[in-house]
Amino acid sequence: MEAQKLNADVEQLEERAVELAGQIEQLEAKEKVQQDRIDKYGIRADGIDKISKEVSAEVKNVKAAATPIKSIFGGEEYVKVKKSEWSRIVATFEKALTRNKLLDKYEAKIAELEKTVDYLKTRMEKFANRIKEMKKFLTEKNLLHEFLYLTRKPEQETMQDRIDRKNAEARAKNKQADQDGRRKRGIYEHNI
């Protein structure tokens, strides 16, 4: 009976050890992701140490304001805190949760945007390579000059060119109208 109990205890301990090993692996993976993020965004360890010191000073102030009280029924101790300190603790906790939620939200957006930027960079590289291949092909076939001529922007027309073009169009229109009028009246050029 005692051997079975010991075996059950050993099995529970082994299960607990496996669970703890899994949790340790998860924490290590999380820490690695955080370290990668720190390395990526240039957050320096000395900045984190400075912030940690400032936070630890605040934590000491809060701990000093709390008075431990033993429970009447035994078990876990309680903490007695002034109402003003309690409000400050709750406000700080609320701010921390809000910041964490915002951080998670924007980290997801940043990751999504980084994926989009990477995708667009690859598309641009493919496009640039395609243009180089096209240019190389046109150069090999001696068609680059003709291609550039076909794809050029039309030059801006000077005012004099535009006046000349409009005058030529008006003369052609007047000549056509004159011919149509003579035709209606029966006057042909060979009769003149």
Secondary structure by P-SEA (a helix, b strand, c coil): caaaaaaaaaaaaaaaaaaaaaaaaaaaaaaaaaaaaaaaacccaaaaaaaaaaaaaaaaaaaaabbbbbbccccbbbbbbcaaaaaaaaaaaaaaaaaaaaaaaaaaaaaaaaaaaaaaaaaaaaaaaaaaaaaaaaaaacaaaaaaaaacccccccaaaaaaaaaaaaaaaaaaaaaaaaaaaccccccc
